[in-house]
Amino acid sequence: MKIQLNGRGDDLDGVMPEAGAIGCFSVDFDATRPGRLSSNRIGTKNAVELSLRYNIPMTWAICGKTAEEDPFAYEMVLRSGVEHEIAVHTYSHLDVSKCSPETLVEEVDRCISVLAPARRPRTFIFPWNREGHFDVLARLGFTAYRGADRALGTPQKHNGMWNIPPVYYLGPLSYGQSSLIKKFIALCVASRSVFHLWFHPWSIVEPSPEAFAADILEPVFKCLDERRREGELELVTLGELARRLEAA
């Protein structure tokens, strides 16, 4: 697995916590394929409950169509009791790399209309991780996105938006990888870097929702919470990190 290292937190005085690193989670809420709504709801419930137990704020990239088709699951995120961030994932899970600027604007507006968040979203997560139209997104007020390439280190500004790249995808292949993930967390703390994990709610139900929550998600949440309690890292949303970067 190739992970790029982009500098240290020493490069970001005023952004990184005094004694450690920053951890982020993004969650792609996009059950747009047939048969995934039920899995999405179960996975969302487990993720929301664990985020409340360990007080883990996450950036939820909401696909408007999925929120329309299963408003109950979306409401679980909104009423979770944790200060999660609502991000835009387009309305229909659009491939942004292949669409026109006009279509992208329509998709963003329609998504926000469905989500009706308390604050206008400032983070955009590209469906399929296929990037494009950064100028349009910046013009629409977005300040952060999740880059396609894996990297551990300092976020970089690209076309007016902060790229906060992921370091690891939590999915069915993560079984047996908790020690590797914890090594990434340790590397992040040692280098005072940004550590970004992401997952899909619908993909964390195999072989069973309980197994993934117990074997993957909870051990990672617990590790991060312990590091936070020891003053080694801080957990924030992508939007909050971008806000700090802009203010630095």
Secondary structure, DSSP 8 states (H G I E B T S, - for coil): ---EEE--GGG-TTTS-TTSEEEEEEEEE---STT-HHHHHHHHHHHHHHHHHHT---EEEE-HHHHHH-HHHHHHHHTSSS--EEEE--SS---GGGS-HHHHHHHHHHHHHHH--SS---EE--GGG----HHHHHHTT--EE--SS-EEE--EEETTEEE---SEE-SGGGTT-HHHHHHHHHHHHHHT-EEEEEE-GGGS-SS-HHHHIIIIIHHHHHHHHHHHHTTSEEE--HHHHHHHHHH-
